[in-house]
């Protein structure tokens, strides 16, 4: 069978690659054509466009690049029509994927959506488009299934694919990791500033203000696979700051605490049982727009899943050197760490256990048969 997959960022590339491997178990003759990244490319098939080419964040940034984005969508539609896949699989990335889903459905293609758009966070009206143009929806968070049940739209809760990705991670020896990256014996505080240039620039400057206040720790930045090492050079000139590229899981497995930009990385950090402070700062206009359309009590997946403030969120004005110092001090305290560890274990139970990619692949292949 022929499968056309569309992922739009690093996390989508990870989940897409694992889904492709699972599809191959169900369908040894599977042929893939996809928009994604290096991980999906390593599985096999034809990479149409790399997600690095269309990595935009924030309302203003998207507006400035709207013509480019619309051009990508037009090209994608044409490419699907030429390939004539048995199914179109859309992975997260709703701004790009929902218009493609509408077009694909109207052209007679079967549409599968893996990892739901965040309708539960904003613009619930998009549920009409989902019900009309998405044949099968697979959700990875338990409260998202409850959201769709409210609208009488049947979805499959398959558990979160990060459970598998982290469980399959092979633990690196601390000594080997430290020697490889010229680290000393001080405990590590990980810095996960995001994956896009705009957010990294906004986040890292403030995150690194903590370095001088905690000389008994060494700070290690997790470089995003979408960026070159040269992009981080200005940030690692500070003494006590190091950089690792494409080794985020190794880094988290050895870290005592973490400063994390809001996004999938907050959940990854929690699953590695690392105490964290969640940070977010966008452009003024983007933030003002977001405040008016997002209907959530929290921004981090950790707090959203648990429906209570497990981790501190420093958002916009609250994300400043003074608050960062205070909150980092708190999560380095042994009692606070113990409480957070227990909450993290409860979080993992809520996510439904292993097998998200395998379950989704089985549903997709069975739908074709």
Secondary structure, DSSP 8 states (H G I E B T S, - for coil): -EEEEEE-SHHHHHHHHHHHHHHHHH-TT-EEEEEE-HHHHHH-SEEEEEGGGG---SHHHHHHTHHHHHHHHHHHHHHHHHH--SEEEEES-HHHHHHHHHHHHHTT-EEEEES---TTTB-GGGHHHHHHH-SEEEESSHHHHHHHHHTT---EE---HHHHHHHT-----HHHHHHHTT--SSEEEEEE--SSHHHHHHHHHHHGGGGGG-TTEEEEEEE-TTS-HHHHGGGS-STTEEEEES-HHHHHHTEEEEEEESSHHHHHHHHTT-EEEEEE---HHHHHHHHHHB--S-SSHHHHHHTS-SSEEEEGGG-SHHHHHHHHHHHTSHHHHHHHHHHHHHHHHHTT-S-HHHHHHHHHHHHH-
